[in-house]
Amino acid sequence: MADRQMLLDLAHAPSLTREDLIVTGANRDAAALVDRWPAWASPFAVITGGPGSGKTHLASVWQSVSGAHMLADPQRPSPSDLDAAQAATPVLCDGLMPDGLDEAAFFHLLNAVRGAGGSILITAETAPSGWPLATPDLTSRFRAATVANLGLPDDDLLRAVAVKLFADRQVAVDPAVVAYLLPRLERSLSSLADIVVRLDELALARKMSITRPLAAEVLHDLGDRDQPGLGL
């Protein structure tokens, strides 16, 4: 048990490499965009998708391949971000939100990227065409970007990621348990990761295997917590 606990401690941090990226119809366009770099049609690229759709994994893959400089604050580019762009270093902006964006600073950043022949990858929940920006020239820059949208994770992606998450924690799970879980979970990779952690920790505490009844218990507990006044 102690040996397994040590393995679990080592496996808690998710691996965000290209080898760990599972590609299905839900993320194929975005993965292809990352793989095409540096042969992009535009110096600006945007990957969109809701929470838990896998944007950060793709951003991490691209950063590893490109050696990109990452903005510390995706809303407010700093002088060091501008310096990197002017030096033609690829730039990563993970988690841009149009509300509260420093439009002047971002306009200068995009101009620096283009002027130096560099590239920038931006991740956001929505596409630039719907961003309520006050700077027409910045709107024009963003709308010139290549956009790839991440759809909701499909069954193939969820199933493959579930198997991998359990394997990362040194746990073998009956495929029937995974099949039971998938239609009962929110369709996001973050929700899937959360349920895997909860199941493994409970099974470890009880010194038992992960079974369908255990999965049903954890799902019931999560459902109660989501409803005010229940499960307290």
PyMOL commands that set and color helices and strands:
alter all, ss='L'
color gray80, all
select helices_A, chain A and resi 2-11+28-36+55-66+79-86+103-116+128-130+136-143+155-168+175-184+189-206+212-225
alter helices_A, ss='H'
color red, helices_A
select strands_A, chain A and resi 44-48+69-70+91-96+120-124+146-149
alter strands_A, ss='S'
color yellow, strands_A
deselect
rebuild
show_as cartoon
